[in-house]
């Protein structure tokens, strides 16, 4: 963006200060005038709207009363016809006397040619006997030779009428009035006008009260149409033919909401050629039905067009009248006045209305005078506004000229100062600005010259200081790189934290122990040790609690953690940093898992060696007395042939001595190193042979055996008998863990580095607190066991330089995983 010069700013400031008040005043005047214009237009249209609504409502009420009087006159005609003898001559004469003038137009949109003619009120006059057979029928003033049995609805004009049965059940004096019935039309041409009737009927009795039959008057629909088709809200001549597109038209509907009269003929209710009523136009009407104009209109189903249509229908049923805003199918927004047609005969007696009259009008047609007045006011306002803008323009030209002269006199000295500043920035040291004025500009020039002289002296000092800083920085970088190299080369993990426990650095040894990638400086300690919650908790506790006591320094702990590779032992040591410029902690991390495991293994071996010596001595001392006792009891058993009870007691004693002898044998076997018979062989045959040994036992216990092999067979240096014994010990434990049956799964996975053997059962499992002790001698969960089976298995696997691991979930099962390496141990390679 281009910067404004000072003289431009001065000019603009003067222009703004002079012109802005004028512009604000002009704009305020314009807005006030526009508001006044809008207010006048709003008030005038509001008054017109109110007057139009009142007039429309009054007109709708008048038309509804006219229709009500007309319908009541038809009821009178019905009674007159019932009093006449049912002859063709009387009925024809009645038909000719009852006519009404109708107005028609051949081309209402172009050159209207109005035609007045008299039309018969009733398209049909009929006398029907008590069995439903027509006796006299006048159609269009002519006696019809086709006399029908109208007790059958299919014989009626519109194939579904039941006026005979409806009238037959009425008492004397009551009348039946039908809803509008006619052929539905989808055309707008005069040749296919809607044809329909409203039937009025009553029973005829003789002087003795005996029913003779019934008379039916069929009111021609055209005479109802005359009440609404010439209503134009914008005129009062009563001879117009308003179009549907204009929105200025009236229509009539019955007490059920169906159209009786409407500018669109297909909106009027009717039946098809089979006598079936057409469904009303609704939101679910298909596009095909709309295109075919099979869409009679019902106000109660027209809420999807405008919600006020059902409101009008319900208000009329409540004998209310009023005005609502609506939108018709063609999209015209208008107001609609409505009024009920009161009628208390026939099917309409329950509601008290025949239906309703509505008159709709486009308000915009009534607003034109107000719009014309508003246009004249706007023209006057525009001329006034143009004059104001001309005055503001002339004032702006005068202000611009004055501002230009004043800005030149003010800004030239400042431009000289700017030029001198640029020359100094380009490197000139002897820049001086000459300004002769004694005002503030002159003082500024003198201060500028003094500043230039002082900057020259300070520039020399800065150059010498910068050279010293470069040398110091080089020495610091060398020292930092040396320290970094030492820290990265350390075998002990090292991590430094600031006083907020954020990680400042972490060397490669620590990352290797924690199995993490390099982290950015300032990472949160919890985020870095996300996979090691035990270490985080220990460090957090030490920093925030234990090391707060200055007497406890330094701090170190051995932490047992669980990782994917098993349990590990990590040694942590924390050293506080209490330098004035830097506070925090140094944390050392060492993985002592291997060392701790070696110590545990050595302690176990020492413990087992001592136990072996002790067990061998005990076994030797116990075996000899047991042999003597056993012989003596055998002799005693043979001598007590006459005492079975005593013999039974002796046999039980011999069984216990035998069990004790077995325990001594197991102790000797556990503590005595057997002869090593290792040889090169495959593990698979040993596994299969050991499984065959327990097959029968598994069948009795309903235990399923599954065996899987993965990879090609690998030769191992094994003692087959010992491995067989070790596997049987594991199988035996698995079988005891599944007293109710289950599955024993053996998976052999053979690789180049060795063989992994997995033995899994679905038994009761082992409690977590017992897992660390299961390989200890004499540890058993069964009362009849010696607790040496797993200890012997452990010794056999370790003698083969293998490993054995166990995992278990209570009530789900136990898994033993054995690994036997391909390379033989040094101790066995010499065999």
C-alpha positions in Angstrom: 0.0 0.0 0.0 1.4 3.4 -1.0 2.3 5.7 1.9 0.8 9.2 2.1 3.2 12.1 2.2 2.9 14.6 5.0 1.6 17.4 2.9 -1.1 15.0 1.6 -2.0 14.2 5.2 -2.3 17.9 6.0 -4.5 18.4 3.0 -6.7 15.5 3.8 -7.0 16.6 7.4 -8.2 20.1 6.4 -10.6 18.6 3.9 -12.1 16.1 6.3 -12.4 18.6 9.1 -14.2 21.0 6.7 -16.3 18.7 4.7 -17.3 15.9 7.1 -19.8 18.0 9.1 -21.4 19.1 5.8 -21.5 15.5 4.6 -23.0 14.3 7.9 -25.6 17.0 7.8 -26.5 16.1 4.2 -26.6 12.4 4.9 -28.8 12.9 8.0 -31.2 15.0 5.9 -31.4 12.3 3.2 -32.0 9.6 5.8 -34.7 11.7 7.5 -36.4 12.4 4.2 -36.3 8.8 3.2 -37.7 7.7 6.6 -40.5 10.3 6.2 -41.3 8.9 2.8 -41.3 5.3 4.0 -43.5 6.3 7.0 -46.1 8.1 4.8 -46.2 5.1 2.4 -46.5 2.6 5.3 -49.3 4.6 6.9 -51.2 5.1 3.7 -51.0 1.4 2.7 -51.9 0.3 6.2 -55.0 2.4 6.1 -55.9 1.0 2.6 -55.3 -2.5 3.8 -57.6 -2.1 6.8 -60.3 -0.6 4.6 -60.0 -3.3 2.0 -60.2 -6.0 4.6 -63.4 -4.6 6.1 -65.0 -4.2 2.6 -64.0 -7.7 1.6 -65.4 -9.2 4.8 -68.6 -7.2 4.4 -69.0 -8.3 0.8 -68.3 -12.0 1.7 -71.0 -11.8 4.4 -73.5 -10.3 1.9 -72.8 -13.0 -0.7 -73.1 -15.8 1.9 -76.5 -14.4 3.0 -77.7 -14.3 -0.6 -76.6 -17.9 -1.1 -78.4 -18.9 2.2 -81.6 -17.2 1.0 -81.3 -18.9 -2.4 -81.0 -22.3 -0.8 -83.9 -21.7 1.5 -86.0 -20.8 -1.6 -85.0 -24.1 -3.2 -86.4 -25.8 0.0 -89.7 -23.9 -0.6 -89.7 -25.0 -4.2 -89.3 -28.6 -3.1 -92.3 -28.4 -0.8 -94.3 -26.8 -3.7 -93.4 -29.6 -6.0 -94.3 -32.2 -3.4 -97.8 -30.7 -3.2 -98.4 -31.2 -7.0 -99.8 -34.4 -8.5 -96.9 -36.3 -10.0 -97.7 -35.9 -13.7 -95.5 -35.0 -16.6 -97.5 -31.9 -17.4 -97.3 -30.5 -13.8 -93.5 -31.2 -13.6 -92.8 -29.7 -17.0 -94.8 -26.6 -16.1 -92.9 -26.4 -12.8 -89.6 -26.7 -14.7 -90.4 -23.9 -17.1 -91.6 -21.5 -14.3 -88.4 -21.8 -12.3 -85.6 -20.2 -14.2 -82.8 -17.7 -13.3 -80.7 -15.4 -15.5 -77.1 -16.4 -16.0 -74.2 -14.3 -17.5 -71.7 -15.8 -19.8 -68.6 -14.6 -21.8 -67.1 -16.3 -24.8 -63.6 -14.5 -24.6 -63.3 -13.0 -21.1 -59.5 -12.2 -21.5 -59.6 -10.4 -24.9 -62.8 -8.8 -26.2 -65.5 -9.8 -23.7 -68.9 -10.4 -25.3 -71.4 -10.7 -22.4 -74.5 -12.8 -22.9 -77.5 -12.9 -20.6 -79.9 -15.8 -20.8 -82.4 -17.5 -18.6 -81.5 -21.0 -17.5 -83.6 -23.5 -15.6 -82.9 -23.7 -11.9 -83.3 -27.5 -11.8 -81.6 -29.8 -14.3 -83.8 -32.7 -13.2 -87.3 -33.2 -11.5 -88.2 -36.7 -10.5 -91.0 -38.5 -8.7 -90.0 -41.9 -7.3 -92.3 -44.6 -5.9 -91.7 -46.3 -2.5 -89.7 -49.1 -4.3 -87.2 -46.8 -5.9 -88.7 -46.8 -9.4 -88.9 -43.5 -11.2 -92.4 -42.7 -12.3 -91.9 -39.2 -13.7 -88.5 -37.8 -14.8 -88.0 -34.4 -16.4 -84.5 -33.7 -17.7 -83.7 -30.3 -19.3 -87.4 -29.6 -19.6 -88.2 -32.9 -21.5 -89.9 -35.9 -20.1 -87.4 -38.8 -20.1 -88.5 -42.2 -21.3 -85.6 -43.8 -19.4 -87.1 -44.4 -16.0 -84.6 -46.0 -13.6 -84.6 -48.0 -10.4 -82.6 -45.6 -8.3 -82.7 -47.9 -5.2 -79.6 -49.3 -6.9 -76.8 -46.7 -6.7 -75.2 -47.8 -10.0 -78.4 -46.8 -11.9 -78.2 -43.1 -10.7 -76.8 -40.4 -12.9 -73.4 -40.3 -11.2 -73.4 -44.1 -10.5 -72.9 -43.9 -6.8 -75.7 -41.7 -5.4 -77.8 -43.0 -2.5 -80.4 -40.2 -2.1 -83.3 -42.7 -2.4 -82.3 -44.6 0.7 -81.3 -41.4 2.6 -84.7 -39.9 1.9 -86.8 -43.0 2.4 -85.8 -43.1 6.1 -86.9 -39.5 6.8 -90.1 -38.7 8.7 -92.9 -36.6 7.2 -91.9 -33.0 6.6 -88.1 -33.6 6.7 -86.0 -33.1 3.6 -82.7 -34.6 2.3 -80.0 -32.3 0.8 -77.0 -33.9 -0.9 -73.5 -32.5 -1.3 -72.5 -31.3 -4.7 -72.2 -34.3 -7.1 -71.0 -34.1 -10.7 -68.6 -35.3 -13.3 -65.0 -34.0 -12.6 -63.5 -32.1 -15.5 -59.8 -31.4 -16.2 -60.5 -28.9 -19.0 -61.1 -25.1 -19.0 -63.0 -25.0 -22.3 -66.7 -24.0 -22.4 -67.5 -27.2 -24.2 -66.4 -29.2 -21.2 -67.8 -27.2 -18.3 -68.3 -28.8 -15.0 -71.7 -30.5 -14.8 -73.1 -31.2 -11.3 -76.2 -31.0 -9.1 -77.2 -30.6 -5.4 -80.2 -32.9 -4.9 -83.1 -31.8 -2.6 -85.6 -34.6 -1.8 -88.6 -35.2 0.5 -91.2 -38.0 1.0 -94.8 -37.5 -0.3 -97.8 -38.7 1.8 -101.5 -38.9 1.0 -104.2 -37.4 3.2 -104.2 -40.5 5.4 -100.5 -40.3 6.1 -99.7 -43.2 3.7 -96.3 -42.8 1.9 -96.8 -42.4 -1.9 -93.2 -41.9 -2.8 -90.7 -39.0 -3.0 -89.9 -36.0 -5.1 -86.3 -35.0 -6.0 -85.2 -31.5 -7.2 -81.7 -31.4 -8.7 -80.3 -27.9 -8.4 -78.1 -27.0 -11.4 -74.6 -26.2 -10.2 -74.4 -23.2 -12.6 -76.7 -21.2 -10.4 -74.4 -21.6 -7.4 -71.4 -20.6 -9.7 -73.2 -17.3 -10.5 -72.9 -16.2 -7.0 -69.0 -16.1 -7.1 -67.8 -16.1 -10.7 -68.5 -12.4 -11.3 -67.1 -11.1 -8.0 -64.0 -8.9 -8.6 -62.7 -7.2 -5.4 -61.4 -4.2 -7.4 -64.9 -3.4 -8.9 -68.5 -3.4 -7.9 -70.2 -3.8 -11.3 -70.9 -7.5 -10.9 -70.4 -8.2 -14.6 -66.7 -9.1 -14.7 -65.0 -12.4 -15.1 -61.9 -12.2 -12.9 -59.1 -14.5 -13.8 -57.4 -17.0 -11.5 -53.9 -15.6 -12.3 -54.8 -12.1 -11.0 -55.6 -13.5 -7.6 -58.7 -11.3 -7.4 -61.6 -13.9 -7.3 -64.1 -15.6 -5.1 -65.0 -19.3 -4.5 -67.5 -21.3 -2.5 -66.8 -24.5 -0.4 -69.1 -26.9 1.4 -69.1 -27.8 5.1 -66.5 -30.6 4.4 -64.0 -28.1 2.9 -64.6 -29.3 -0.8 -64.8 -26.7 -3.6 -68.3 -26.0 -4.9 -67.4 -23.1 -7.2 -63.9 -21.9 -8.4 -62.4 -20.2 -11.5 -60.5 -23.5 -12.1 -63.1 -26.1 -12.9 -60.7 -29.0 -11.9 -60.6 -27.7 -8.3 -64.4 -28.6 -7.9 -65.2 -31.9 -6.4 -66.4 -34.6 -8.7 -66.5 -38.3 -9.7 -64.7 -40.0 -12.6 -66.5 -42.0 -15.3 -66.7 -45.0 -13.0 -68.5 -43.0 -10.3 -65.5 -42.9 -8.0 -64.7 -39.8 -6.0 -61.3 -38.3 -6.8 -58.8 -37.9 -3.9 -58.1 -34.3 -2.8 -55.0 -32.4 -3.9 -52.4 -32.9 -1.1 -48.7 -33.0 -0.4 -48.6 -36.6 -1.6 -50.3 -36.0 -4.9 -48.2 -37.4 -7.8 -46.8 -35.3 -10.7 -48.9 -37.3 -13.1 -52.1 -36.5 -11.3 -51.2 -32.8 -11.3 -50.4 -32.9 -15.0 -53.8 -34.6 -15.7 -55.5 -32.0 -13.4 -57.1 -34.8 -11.3 -56.8 -32.6 -8.2 -60.0 -31.5 -6.6 -59.4 -29.0 -3.8 -60.2 -29.4 -0.2 -59.3 -26.7 2.3 -58.7 -29.1 5.1 -55.9 -30.8 3.0 -54.3 -27.6 1.7 -52.1 -26.7 4.6 -49.0 -27.6 2.5 -50.0 -24.6 0.2 -50.8 -22.2 3.1 -51.6 -23.1 6.7 -54.5 -20.6 6.8 -56.7 -22.7 4.4 -57.7 -25.2 7.1 -58.0 -22.3 9.5 -60.7 -20.7 7.3 -62.6 -24.0 7.0 -62.7 -24.5 10.7 -63.7 -20.9 11.4 -66.6 -21.2 9.0 -67.8 -24.3 10.7 -67.8 -22.3 13.9 -70.0 -19.7 12.2 -67.1 -17.1 12.3 -66.2 -14.6 9.6 -63.0 -12.7 9.1 -59.9 -12.1 7.0 -56.6 -14.1 6.6 -53.4 -13.9 4.6 -53.0 -16.8 2.1 -51.0 -18.0 -0.9 -52.8 -19.8 -3.7 -51.5 -22.7 -5.8 -50.3 -20.2 -8.4 -48.1 -18.5 -5.9 -50.2 -15.2 -5.4 -49.8 -13.6 -2.0 -53.2 -12.1 -1.0 -55.8 -11.5 1.7 -58.9 -13.6 1.8 -62.2 -12.7 3.5 -64.6 -15.5 4.5 -68.1 -15.9 5.8 -70.4 -18.9 6.6 -73.4 -19.8 4.5 -76.0 -20.7 7.1 -78.3 -23.6 6.2 -80.1 -26.1 8.5 -81.5 -28.8 6.3 -80.5 -32.3 5.4 -76.9 -33.4 6.0 -76.0 -29.8 6.8 -78.2 -29.6 10.0 -75.4 -30.9 12.3 -73.0 -28.1 11.4 -75.6 -25.4 10.7 -73.8 -24.3 7.5 -74.0 -25.2 3.8 -70.4 -24.1 3.5 -68.6 -20.8 3.1 -67.8 -17.9 0.8 -64.3 -16.6 0.3 -63.2 -13.5 -1.6 -59.5 -13.0 -2.3 -57.7 -9.9 -3.4 -54.1 -8.9 -4.3 -53.3 -5.9 -2.0 -50.9 -4.5 -4.5 -53.8 -3.6 -6.8 -55.1 -1.3 -4.0 -51.7 0.3 -3.2 -51.2 2.1 -6.5 -52.5 5.5 -5.4 -50.2 5.4 -2.3 -47.3 4.4 -4.5 -47.9 7.2 -7.0 -48.0 9.8 -4.1 -44.8 8.2 -2.8 -43.1 8.6 -6.2 -44.0 12.3 -6.3 -42.6 12.9 -2.8 -39.4 11.0 -3.8 -38.9 13.3 -6.8 -39.1 16.4 -4.7 -36.6 14.9 -2.2 -34.2 14.0 -5.0 -34.1 17.6 -6.2 -33.4 18.9 -2.7 -30.6 16.3 -2.2 -28.9 17.2 -5.6 -28.8 20.9 -4.5 -27.1 20.0 -1.2 -24.4 17.9 -3.0 -23.6 20.8 -5.4 -23.0 23.1 -2.4 -20.8 20.5 -0.7 -18.8 20.0 -4.0 -18.0 23.8 -4.3 -17.0 23.9 -0.7 -14.6 21.0 -1.2 -12.9 22.7 -4.1 -12.2 25.8 -2.0 -10.9 23.8 0.9 -8.6 21.7 -1.3 -6.9 24.8 -2.7 -6.3 26.3 0.8 -5.0 23.0 2.2 -2.5 22.7 -0.7 -0.9 26.1 0.0 -0.7 25.5 3.7 0.8 22.0 3.4 3.6 23.1 1.1 4.8 25.7 3.6 4.8 23.1 6.5 6.3 20.1 4.9 9.4 21.3 3.0 11.7 21.5 6.1 10.6 18.1 7.1 11.5 16.7 3.7 15.0 18.1 4.1 15.3 16.2 7.4 14.1 13.0 5.7 16.7 13.4 3.0 19.5 13.8 5.6 18.3 10.7 7.4 18.5 8.6 4.3 22.0 9.8 3.5 23.1 8.8 7.1 21.4 5.4 6.7 23.5 4.9 3.5 26.7 5.3 5.5 27.6 9.0 5.4 28.9 10.1 8.8 29.2 13.8 8.2 25.5 14.5 7.3 24.2 17.9 8.4 20.8 19.5 7.8 20.5 23.2 7.4 17.2 24.8 8.5 17.0 28.5 9.1 13.6 28.6 10.9 13.5 29.3 14.6 10.4 27.2 15.3 10.0 23.6 16.3 11.3 22.4 12.9 14.6 24.3 13.6 14.9 22.7 17.0 14.4 19.3 15.4 17.2 19.9 12.8 19.6 20.9 15.6 18.8 17.8 17.6 19.3 15.7 14.4 22.8 17.1 13.9 23.8 16.4 17.5 22.5 12.8 17.2 24.6 12.1 14.1 27.7 13.2 15.9 27.1 10.9 18.9 26.1 7.9 16.7 29.5 8.1 14.9 31.3 7.7 18.3 29.1 4.8 19.4 29.5 3.0 16.1 33.2 2.5 16.7 32.6 1.1 20.1 30.0 -1.4 18.8 32.4 -2.8 16.2 35.0 -3.7 18.9 32.3 -5.2 21.2 30.9 -7.3 18.3 34.4 -8.8 17.7 34.6 -9.9 21.3 31.2 -11.5 21.2 32.1 -13.6 18.2 35.1 -15.1 19.9 33.1 -15.8 23.1 30.3 -17.5 21.1 32.9 -19.8 19.4 34.3 -20.9 22.7 30.9 -21.6 24.2 29.8 -23.7 21.2 32.9 -25.8 21.5 32.3 -26.5 25.2 28.7 -27.3 24.7 29.4 -29.8 21.8 32.1 -31.5 24.0 29.6 -31.9 26.9 26.9 -33.2 24.6 29.3 -35.8 23.1 30.2 -37.0 26.6 26.6 -37.3 27.7 25.6 -39.2 24.5 28.5 -41.6 25.0 27.5 -42.6 28.6 26.1 -46.1 29.1 23.9 -44.8 31.9 20.6 -43.2 30.8 20.5 -39.5 31.6 17.5 -37.1 31.5 17.4 -33.4 32.6 14.3 -31.7 33.8 13.6 -28.0 34.4 11.8 -26.7 37.5 8.4 -27.4 35.8 9.3 -31.1 35.2 9.7 -30.5 31.5 12.3 -32.6 29.7 15.2 -30.5 28.5 17.4 -33.4 27.2 17.5 -37.2 27.1 20.6 -39.2 26.0 20.7 -42.2 23.7 21.1 -44.7 26.6 17.9 -43.4 28.3 16.0 -43.6 25.0 17.3 -47.1 24.5 16.1 -48.3 27.9 12.7 -46.6 27.5 12.4 -47.6 23.9 11.4 -44.0 22.8 12.3 -41.7 20.0 14.1 -38.4 20.5 11.7 -35.8 22.0 11.6 -32.1 21.5 12.9 -29.8 24.2 10.3 -28.8 26.7 8.1 -31.9 26.3 6.1 -32.8 29.4 7.5 -35.6 31.5 4.2 -37.5 31.6 4.0 -37.5 27.8 7.6 -38.8 27.5 7.0 -41.6 30.0 3.5 -42.4 28.7 4.4 -46.1 28.4 6.1 -46.2 31.8 3.5 -45.0 34.4 5.5 -46.6 37.3 8.6 -44.5 36.5 6.6 -41.3 36.1 4.8 -41.9 39.5 8.2 -42.5 41.2 9.9 -39.4 39.7 6.8 -37.2 40.3 6.6 -38.3 44.0 10.4 -37.8 44.5 10.5 -34.3 43.0 7.3 -33.0 44.6 7.4 -34.7 48.0 10.5 -36.6 49.0 13.2 -34.2 47.7 11.5 -31.2 49.3 13.2 -32.3 52.4 16.8 -31.1 51.8 18.2 -33.8 54.1 17.1 -36.6 51.6 19.7 -36.1 48.8 20.4 -37.7 46.5 17.4 -40.0 45.8 17.5 -43.5 44.2 15.1 -46.4 43.9 14.7 -49.8 42.2 11.4 -49.8 40.3 9.7 -53.0 39.1 7.8 -52.4 35.9 5.8 -54.5 33.5 6.7 -54.3 29.8 5.9 -56.3 26.7 9.0 -58.4 27.2 8.1 -59.2 30.8 9.0 -57.7 34.2 11.9 -55.4 34.3 13.9 -53.7 37.1 14.8 -50.1 36.6 17.1 -48.1 38.9 16.3 -44.4 39.1 18.5 -41.8 40.7 17.5 -38.1 41.0 19.9 -35.2 41.7 18.6 -31.7 42.3 20.0 -28.7 40.4 19.9 -25.6 42.6 21.9 -23.1 40.6 20.7 -19.5 40.8 20.4 -19.4 37.0 19.0 -22.8 36.5 16.8 -25.0 38.7 15.7 -28.5 38.0 16.7 -32.2 38.3 19.0 -34.7 36.7 17.5 -38.2 36.4 19.7 -41.3 35.8 18.0 -44.4 34.4 19.6 -47.9 34.4 18.0 -51.2 33.3 19.2 -53.7 35.9 16.8 -56.5 34.8 19.5 -58.8 33.6 21.7 -58.3 36.7 18.7 -58.8 39.1 17.6 -61.9 37.3 21.1 -63.3 37.5 21.2 -62.6 41.2 17.8 -64.3 41.7 18.9 -67.3 39.6 22.1 -67.7 41.7 20.1 -67.4 44.9 17.7 -70.0 43.7 20.5 -72.4 42.7 22.2 -72.0 46.0 18.9 -72.6 47.8 18.1 -75.6 45.7 21.6 -77.0 46.2 21.2 -76.7 50.0 17.8 -78.2 49.7 19.1 -81.1 47.6 21.8 -82.0 50.1 19.3 -81.8 53.0 16.7 -83.8 51.0 19.3 -86.5 50.1 20.2 -87.0 53.7 16.6 -87.1 54.9 15.7 -89.5 52.1 18.6 -91.9 52.9 17.8 -91.8 56.6 14.0 -92.4 56.1 14.2 -95.1 53.4 15.9 -97.8 55.6 13.4 -97.6 58.5 10.5 -97.5 56.0 11.8 -100.8 54.5 12.0 -102.5 57.9 8.5 -101.3 58.9 7.1 -102.5 55.6 8.5 -106.0 56.1 7.3 -106.2 59.7 3.7 -105.1 58.6 3.7 -107.7 55.8 4.6 -110.4 58.3 2.0 -109.2 60.8 -0.6 -109.1 58.0 0.0 -112.7 57.1 -0.4 -113.8 60.8 -3.7 -112.1 61.2 -5.7 -114.1 58.7 -8.4 -114.7 61.3 -8.9 -110.9 61.9 -10.0 -109.1 58.6 -10.4 -105.8 60.4 -6.8 -105.8 61.6 -5.6 -106.8 58.2 -7.5 -103.9 56.6 -5.8 -101.5 59.0 -2.4 -103.0 58.2 -3.1 -102.6 54.4 -3.9 -98.9 54.9 -0.7 -98.5 56.8 1.2 -100.2 54.0 -0.4 -97.9 51.5 0.8 -94.8 53.5 4.3 -96.3 53.8 4.3 -96.8 50.0 3.2 -93.2 49.4 6.0 -92.0 51.7 8.4 -94.2 49.8 7.3 -92.6 46.6 7.9 -89.2 48.1 11.4 -90.2 49.1 12.1 -91.5 45.6 10.9 -88.1 44.1 13.2 -86.3 46.5 16.1 -88.5 45.5 15.3 -88.0 41.8 14.9 -84.2 42.3 18.3 -83.8 44.2 20.3 -86.4 42.2 21.8 -85.4 38.9 20.9 -88.1 36.4 23.2 -89.3 33.7 23.1 -86.9 30.7 21.9 -88.9 27.6 21.6 -85.9 25.3 21.7 -86.5 21.6 20.7 -84.8 18.3 17.0 -85.4 17.7 13.7 -83.8 16.8 11.3 -82.5 19.4 8.1 -83.4 17.5 8.2 -87.2 18.0 8.8 -86.7 21.8 5.7 -84.4 21.9 3.6 -86.9 20.0 4.7 -89.8 22.2 4.0 -87.9 25.4 0.5 -86.9 24.2 -0.2 -90.6 23.3 0.6 -91.5 26.9 -2.3 -89.3 28.2 -4.8 -89.9 25.4 -6.8 -92.6 27.3 -6.8 -90.4 30.4 -8.1 -87.4 28.4 -10.9 -89.5 26.9 -12.1 -90.5 30.3 -12.0 -86.9 31.5 -13.7 -85.6 28.3 -10.7 -83.4 27.5 -10.0 -82.6 23.8 -6.4 -82.6 22.6 -5.3 -80.4 19.8 -1.8 -80.3 18.4 -0.4 -77.8 15.8 3.0 -77.6 14.1 4.5 -74.5 12.6 7.7 -74.5 10.5 10.1 -77.2 9.4 11.6 -79.6 12.0 14.9 -78.5 13.6 17.4 -80.8 15.3 18.1 -80.1 18.9 20.6 -81.5 21.5 18.1 -83.2 23.9 17.7 -85.9 26.5 14.5 -87.5 25.2 13.6 -89.1 28.6 13.9 -85.9 30.6 12.0 -83.9 28.1 9.3 -86.6 28.0 9.1 -86.4 31.8 9.0 -82.6 31.8 6.1 -82.7 29.3 4.2 -85.3 31.3 4.5 -83.1 34.4 2.9 -80.2 32.5 0.2 -82.4 31.0 -0.6 -83.8 34.5 -1.1 -80.3 36.0 -3.3 -79.4 33.0 -5.5 -82.4 33.4 -6.0 -81.8 37.2 -7.0 -78.2 36.3 -9.9 -79.4 34.1 -11.9 -81.8 36.3 -15.1 -81.1 34.2 -13.4 -81.5 30.8 -12.0 -78.9 28.5 -9.3 -78.5 25.8 -5.5 -79.1 25.9 -3.8 -77.3 23.1 -0.1 -78.0 22.2 1.6 -75.8 19.6 5.1 -76.4 18.3 6.7 -73.5 16.5 10.1 -74.4 15.0 12.6 -71.7 14.0 16.2 -71.5 13.1 17.2 -70.2 16.6 15.2 -72.8 18.5 11.8 -74.3 19.2 8.9 -72.6 21.0 6.5 -75.1 22.6 3.2 -73.7 24.0 0.9 -75.8 26.2 -2.4 -74.2 26.9 -5.4 -75.6 28.9 -8.9 -74.2 29.6 -8.9 -75.1 33.3 -9.5 -73.2 36.5 -6.2 -71.2 36.2 -3.7 -70.1 38.8 -4.2 -67.1 41.1 -1.9 -64.2 40.3 -0.3 -64.2 43.7 0.8 -67.8 43.3 2.4 -67.5 39.9 5.9 -66.4 41.2 6.0 -69.5 43.5 4.8 -72.4 41.2 8.4 -73.5 40.3 9.4 -73.6 44.0 9.8 -77.2 45.4 7.0 -78.5 47.6 4.6 -75.8 46.4 1.3 -77.4 45.5 -2.4 -76.5 45.5 -3.5 -80.1 45.7 -3.4 -82.0 49.1 -2.2 -85.3 47.5 0.6 -83.8 45.5 4.3 -83.4 46.5 4.9 -80.0 44.9 8.0 -81.3 43.0 6.6 -81.8 39.4 7.0 -78.2 38.2 10.3 -77.8 40.0 11.6 -80.9 38.2 10.3 -79.6 34.9 12.0 -76.2 35.5 15.3 -78.0 36.3 15.1 -80.1 33.1 14.4 -77.1 30.8 17.2 -75.0 32.4 19.6 -78.0 32.0 18.9 -77.8 28.3 19.7 -74.0 28.4 16.0 -73.3 27.8 13.4 -71.1 29.4 9.9 -71.7 30.7 7.3 -69.0 31.3 3.8 -69.2 32.6 0.7 -66.9 32.3 -2.7 -67.6 33.7 -6.2 -66.1 34.0 -8.4 -67.5 36.7 -11.4 -69.5 35.4 -10.1 -69.2 31.9 -6.9 -71.3 31.7 -3.1 -71.5 32.0 -0.4 -71.3 29.3 3.2 -72.6 29.7 5.6 -71.4 27.0 8.9 -73.4 26.6 11.9 -72.4 24.5 14.7 -74.9 23.7 17.6 -73.3 21.7 19.2 -74.9 18.7 22.8 -74.3 19.9 23.8 -76.6 22.8 25.2 -75.3 26.1 28.9 -75.5 26.7 28.3 -78.0 29.6 26.5 -80.3 27.2 28.6 -79.8 24.1 31.4 -81.7 25.7 29.3 -84.8 26.3 
